[in-house]
Amino acid sequence: MNTAYVALGANLGDPAATVRAAFAALANLPDSRVAHSSSLYRTAPVGLTDQPEFVNAVAELQTSLAPEALLDALFEIEQRFGRIRAEKNGPRTLDLDLLLYGDQFIDLPRLTLPHPRLHLRAFVLCPLAEIAPQLALPGRGTVAAWLPAVANQGIVRL
């Protein structure tokens, strides 16, 4: 089994209920189990700011799915929740981002690991720090070491 971390986010409909339901969907992935799940966090949108606030969380998965197979499974869950990729950083029913897969570095057209911006986003780092504060971000140090860099970004634990 491999350890993977997935960021969850939503800001349309009932985002808290959606993120909770997405945790359940992750738990039903084949050859995988949710080892840890963070609390839910309310965050301001990034990029396109004229949209509702987000609810975000992070899950730690133990999985034997290969990275690209896991990515495909995440996209399938997003589609089941009505995700439409209309505009970058736009509102969404559900967003699932594969953040880390073990300590692998992957650079493919559809998958970059570690996620290139995970260390810059409070909506990823704070829930990740809750479940794995000493987790090493490959090539960057620990999750906890990056928290001061995002301290000015608005985030509230629900």
N, C-alpha and C positions, 0 to 999 in steps of 0.2 A: 504494500500500500504506500501511496505517496501522499504528502501533505500539500494541500492547495488552499489558497485563501481567495474568497469571492466577496466582492463588494455588492451590496444590494441597495437600490435607491428607487424612489417613486415620488411623484408629486401630482398625479391626477387621480380623481376618484377619492377613495379612502386610502391614502398612502400607507398609514400604519397597518391597516388590515392587509393590504397587499404585501407588504414586506413580511408580515407574519406568515401569510399563506405561501410566500416564496421560500421561506425557511422550510416549510413542510414539503414543498416541491423538491428542494435540494435533498431532503432526507430520503426521497423516493428515487433518486438517481440510481441506475444500475451500478453495481460494484463500488458503491460509495456509501459513506455515512457522514452525518454532521457531527463532528467531534466537539465543537464549541460554537456558540452563537452569541454575538454581542447584544447589548441593549439597543434600543432604537434611539436615534438622534434626530433632532430637527435642525436643518441647515438652510442657509440662504443659497439660492441658485448661483452657479458660477458661469461666467461667459454671458449667456443670454439672461439678463437679470429681471426682465419683465415677465415673470411667471411665478406660480405659487412656490412656497417653500417646499423643500424635500424632506422626506424621512429616509434616513440611511442606516445601514448596519453592515456588519461583516460576519461571514461564516468561515470556520475552519473545516475543511473536508478531508477525510481520509478516503482516497480513491485509487482504484487500479485503472481507471480510464486514462488514456494518453492525453496530453495537453489539448491537442486539436479535437479529440473526441469529446472532452469535457467542454470545450468552447462550444461545439455544436449542440451539446445538451443544454447549455446555458441559453443559447439563442432560441432553442425550441421552447424552453420554459417562458422566455420573454414573449414569444409569439402566442403561447397559450393565454398569457395575461393581457393580450391585445396590444403589444408594443408595435408602434409604427415609427420607423426611422425617417421622419420628415425633415428635421433640421438638426444640425450639430448643436449639442447642449440645450436642445429644446425640451419642452415638457414631455413626460413619459409616464406610462402606466407602470412600467417596471424596467429597471436597468440592472443587469448583472454583469459585472466586470471581473474577469479572471485577473487577480493581482499578482499572485506568486504560485509557482508549482515547484515545490522543493526549493533547491537553490539553482534551478536551471535558468540559463539565459537563452531566450529564443527570440529570433528576429525574422519573422515571416511577414508577408504582406498582410495577413489577417490576424496575426497574433504576435505581440511583443511582450516578453516577460524578462524581468519584472515589469509590471505596468509602468510606463515611462513617467507618469505624474503622481504615483501613489504617495510619494514622500512630500508632495507639495499641497496636499488637500486634507484639511481637518476632517472632512466628512469620511475620509478613509482612515487616516491615522488614529483618530480618537477611538473609534470602535475597535480598530485593530489593536491598539494599546490596551484596551480593556481585556481582551482575551489572550494577547501574546506580547506583553510589553518588551520582553527581551529578545523577541524575534529579530534575527539578523536580516536586513534587507540586502540582498547580494550586491556587493560593491558600495554600500552606502552607510553601514553601521546599523544600530538597532532602531526599532520603531520609537522607543522612548527618547532616544537622542534627537529625533526629528520633531518631537512635539513642540519645542519652543519656536520653531520656524513657522508654525501654523497657529500660534497662540492668538493672533489678531483676527482670525477668521471666526465668524459667528457660528457657534454650535451649542446646542442644549440637549442634554440627555433627558429622554422622556421617562 
